Amino acid sequence: MLGTEAPRDILIVDRKAEYPAETDVDKVMWVAMPRKTVSMTSLSVDVSTGIDAENAERIPSPSIGRRLFALASWLTTPLLPDDYLELVDPLWSSRGLRGRVEAVRPETGDAVTLVIRPGPGWNGHQAGQYVPVGVDVDGVRHWRTYSLTSAPEHPDGCITVTVKVVPGGGVSPYLAHRIRAGTVLRLGPAQGRFVLPRPLVSRLLFLTAGSGITPVMGMLRSLAARGEMPDAVLVHCAPTADDVIFGAELRGLAVRFPSLRLYERHTRVDAGDPHRGRLTMAQLSIICPDHAEREVWACGPRAMLDDAEAHWRHAGIAGRLHVERFHPVRPAVVSGGGAGGGGRVRFVGSGREADADGGTPLLTVGEAAGVLMPSGCRMGICHSCVTPLVSGRVRDLRTGREHGDEGELIQTCVSAAAGDVEIDL
């Protein structure tokens, strides 16, 4: 109940703010709770210890919202108000950000776009960023990260992610072929620094291939929504014209904005044609002669990005190249066993064991062994996969550096076994 006095059968519990000394506490609303263990904000009190409410400190409640939530929690015990809110609308849950799939739109034969309405906790995004998505597949929750393909200026408040099927993958086939409108997903906050600068530079080059178009599509849609398309060149590679994700929309944008020039390279058509096949940086000089003078945003397969980084670095203008990788950079794999070359991996918590080479992430090794592995971006950015190292040493797949101290938190998605390893999972 709510009142100005505290009866003997309740204990006042709730304090998160300091009040001026002159506050008349007898005129401040109190939060009343039944005599039991009560935990609110950062304070937990066990009333069974014999604390007498009559002698308890009177604590002013700093928030009407928290007072009402406390009352609701008391009335709904043993459940919480959140349990009832989820029955009305899962997006209202305060236990984590969620989003509801509003529509599933096919893009190509192996790619779909999910239109998602995020819950009230969504704080927006910048064009080019990605979002962690949690999805339950056959009773197991998996986390993946997907580029946001919608413009921040999307009028209905929905966001979109576009998923391309990874053959043999555990999540992308589910999202592409099995998910239905109405499904509720877990979401994380938007992340990433692959974004356009403010103020916008005058000349841009977008270099993409395959699903690498997804973050750039968010940028192009944002520029179009603001009506400020600068001098921009988009070079995009795909096996055929039908395999170009957002193909019709990209071609429509190039017609709508004369300042946007689109060059499509279809790698599986007329393979003998010098203008077809895998794009090389030498060919880029023909397609876009002034590419060295432009700010560049590149996203696509590892080989293409490696070539681009080497090209811009050799030209002494690496600072103009902005790269988004869907997979971490991996140095040469150390072959054989022993130090640096893989070993036996023991997952202490689950009792599982598996052999691993020196180039396979421990995350992949654990999943193949049936261990429930926490994960997120799977490329060493979000740190959702960190777990304590019990013994042994690991190798960072991005840098090749070996490290390992007992209790050290390692990122399993970018760490490989450098000898026998034990991790706390």
N, C-alpha and C positions, 0 to 999 in steps of 0.2 A: 504494500500500500504506500501511498504518498501522504506525508503530513509534516507538521512542524515540530513534532515531538517523537522521541524514539521509545516505543513500548519495550517492556523488559524481555519480550520473546523475539526480538530482532536485533541485529547488529548492523551498525552503519558501516558500509564498505564502498568506497569510491573516492579516490582523491587523485587528481592529476594536475591541479593548478593551485597556486598560492593566492590567498586572499588578503587584502589589506587588514591591518590590525584593527581598524575601526569598524570592520564588518560586523553587523548585528547578526550573529549566527542563529538567534532564535527566530529570525525572519527569513532564513534561507531554507528552501525546500530540501528535504532529506530523502535519501533512497533507502527504503526498508526492504530487508531480505529475511527469509525464514532462517531459523537457527540451524545452520548446516554449513559445510565447507563451501565458501563462496569465493570465486575468483573473478575479479574484474580488473581491467586494464593491467597494471603491473603489480597489483596487490592481491595476495591470497591469504585468507584467514581461516583457521580451523576452529570453529566455535566449540567443538567437542572438548577443547582443552580447558573449558570452564571460564572463559572470559565473560564477564558480566556486562551485558549491553548497557547497564546503567552507568558503568564506569568507563565505557568506551568513549574515545574522543569523538566529538561531533564534527563530522567532516562535510563541509559544504560541497554540493555537487556542482561542478563547473559547467555542465552541459545539459540542457533540457533533453537533447537527443539521447545522451547516455542514460539519463534518468528514466526515460521512457523505455529504452532498450532493456535496462535492468528490470523494470517492472514486467515487461513482456517476457523476459527470460524466466522470471519467477513463475509467472502464470502458465508458461508452456513447459515447465520442467516435467519429464527429463529431457525433452527436446529443446531446441533453441528456436527463436523466431526465424532464423535463417532456413530451418528445415521446412517451415510452412511457406516461406517466400519462394523456395525452390518449387513447391507444388504449384504455385500460382504462375511463376515465370522463372525458369532456371537462370535467366540472365540477371536476375536481381540478387543472386547469391553474393555474399560478402566473403566467401571462402576462396576466391580466386576469380580472375577475369575469364569470362566465357563469351562465346559467340554462337549464334544459331545460323546454320546454313539455310539461306533463303532460296537459292537456286543453284543448279549445276549446269554449266553451259559448255558444250563441246567446242574445242578450238581446232584441233586436228585429230587424226586417227589415234594419237597416243597422248593427248593433252586436253585437260579440261580446266575451266575456271570456276572456282567456288565463290559465290556471292555470300558474304557473311555479315550478319548484323551483330556488332559487338555490344557487350553489356555496358552499363553506365560507367564502369571504371576505365573505359578506353580513353586515352589521352591524345589520340591523334598520331599522325606520322608525317615524315617528310618524304617526298617523292624519291624513290631509290632505296628506301630502307626495307628491312625484312621483319617478319613477325614469327615468333615461336608458336607452333600449333600442336596441341596435345590431342591425340585421338585414340580411342579405345578400339583395338582390333582383337577380336576373339578373346576378350576378357583381360587383355594386357594393354596398358597405356603406353603409347609411344609419343615421343616429342620429335618434331622436325621443324626446320625453319624454311619459310618460303618468302620470296620477294613479294612485296605489295605491288600489285599491278594497277590498282586504282589511284586516281589523283586524290590528294588530300582535300581538294575542293568538291569531292563527290557530293551531290546535293541531298541525297537521301540518308546520309550517315553510314552507309554500308561500306565495307572494304572488300577487296577481291584479292585472291591469290590464285595463281595458275600453276597447276601441277602436271608435270610430264612424267609418264610412267617410266620407272627404272626397271628393266627386266630383272626378275628375281628379287625385287625389293619387297619389303614387308609392309610398307605404308602407302607408297604412291599407287600401287594397283588398287588398294582399297578405296582411296580417295577418288580415283579416276573411274572405277567401275561399280563400286558397291554403295558408296555413300548416297544419301537421299536428302532432299530438302526437309528441314525440321530437325536434323541431327544437331546436337549441341556439342561444340568443341571447346577445349580449353585454349586460352590464348595467353601470351605474354606481351609485355610492352614492345612497341616498335623499337628496333635497334639498327645500328649500322651507320657508317660514315660515307657510304657511296651515294652522295647527294650532290646536287648542283649548288654552286656558291651563290651568295647574295652579297653584293649585286651580281647579276648574271653576266658572264663574259660574252663578248660579242661574236665569237666563232667557236662552234662545237663540232666534235667528231665523235660519233658513237660507233664502236666496233663490237659487234655481237655475233653469236652463232648459237643455233639450237635454242635451248631454254634460257640462254644468256640474254635474250631479248626482254625477259620479264622485268627486271628492275628499270631498264631503260624505257619500257612501255609506261611505267608509272610516271617517269619524268616527262615523256612526250605528252601524255594526257594532261599532266599538270600545266605544262607550257601552253597547250591548246586551250585549256579551260581559262587561263589568264589572258589569252590572246596576245602573247608576247613571244612567239616563235622567232628565235634569232637565226642567224646564218648557221645552219646545222646540216651535217652530212651523216647519214646512217648507212653503214655498210653491214649487211646482215647475211649470214651464210646458213643454208639449210639444204638437205638432200634434194628436194624438189619444191616447186612453187606451192604444192598442196601441204608441204611440211612446214611452211612458214607460220609460226604461231602469230596470231593477230594479222595475218597477211592482208586481208581485205581492208582492215582498219588502217594499217600502215600506208597502204597505197592511197586510201582516201585522204589521209593527213597530208601526203605529199602533193595531192591535187589541191587541197584546201589552202595549204601554206606554201607558196612558191619559194620561200626561204628555206624549206626543208627538202633536201635532195636524198632520195632513197636509191640505194644500189643493192639489189638482191643477187647473191651468188648461189646458184643451184649446183651443188657439188656432184650429184649423181646423173646429171643430164649431159649427154655428149661428152663423155669423159676425155675424149681425145682433143677437145677444144681447149686451147690455152687459156681461154677466159672462164673455164669451168674448173672443177676440182678444188682441192684445198687451197684456201687463200694464203698467199705468202706476203711478207712485208714488202718485197720488191714490187709486187703487183699493186699493193696499196698506194705506192707512189704514183702509179698511173691513174688509179681510180680517183684519188684525192691528192693532187700534186702539192697542195699547201698543208698537208696533214701535220707537218712539223711545226706549223705556226698556230695550230689549234689546241685547245684543251680537249683531252681525250678521255672518254669513259668506255672501258672495255670489259666485257663479261662473256664467258663462253668456255669451251673445253680447255683443259690444262695446256695442251700443246700450243694452241693459239695464243694463250696469254703468256706462256714462256717466251714465245717468239717476239711478241709485242714488247715485253719488258726488256729483252736483249736488244731489240731494235732501237727503242727510245733511249736506253742506257748508252749504247754505242754512239748515238747522235748527241749525247750530252744534254738531253732534255727530259730526263726521267721524271722530273718534277711535274711535267705536263700530263703525265699518264696516270689515270686513276683506275684501279683494277678491283673488280669484285670476283672472288673465286668461290665456287660452290664446293670445292674440295681443297684441303690444305696442300701447300707446296711440300713435296716429298723429295728428299735427297736420295741418292743411289742406295739401294737396299744392300745391307751387309749380308753376304751369303754364308751358309754353314752355321754351326752351333757355336757355343762359347760366347765370350764377351762381345756384345754388340750384334750377335747373329741369331737372336731368338733363344728359346728354351722352353722349359716346362712352366706353365702358369697355373698357380693354385689359387682358387677363389675361396678364401678362408671361411666366410660366412655361410656359403652354400655347400661347401665340401666338394665342389666340382673342380676338375683339372683338365687341362688341354695343352697340346703342343702348339707353339707359335713360332713363326719365322720372324726375322728382324724387320719386316716391312709391313706387317699387318697390325692395325690398331688393336689395343687390348679390348676396346669396346666391341669390335667385330669378333674377336676371339671369344669373349664372354657370351655374346649373343648366340654364337654358333654352338657353344657348350650348354646352352639352356639356362644361363644365369640371367636374372632380371637386372639389367644394366640401366642406370639412369643416364639420360642423354638429352641433348637439345639440338644445337646447330650442327654437330658432328664435324666441325672444322676448327675447333679451338678458340671460339670467340665467346660463347655465352657462359662457359664454366659450369654448365648443368651436370656434367659427367664426372666432376672431381670426386675422388675417393682416396682414402689413406693407403699408402704403400706400407705393407707389413715388413717385407724383406726383398732384397734384390735390387737391381738397377734397371732403369728404362731409358729409352732413347726417344728424344723429341723428333718426330717425323718431319717437322718443318725446318729444323736447324741442324739435325744430326747430333746434337749435344746429348751426352749421356749424363744421367744424374740419378740420385736415389738415396734418401735418408729414411730411416725408420719413422713412420708416422707422417712423412711428407705427403701433401695432397697432390695427386697427379691427375692430369686430364687424360682419361682413357681413350678419347677419340683421336688424339694426336700423339699418343705414346705407344711404343712397341717394346717388347721384351728384349732386354740386353743381357741374356742369360736367364737363369731360373728366377721366377718372380712369384711373390705372394701378395695379393691385394685383398683388402677388407670388404669383400662383397660375397 
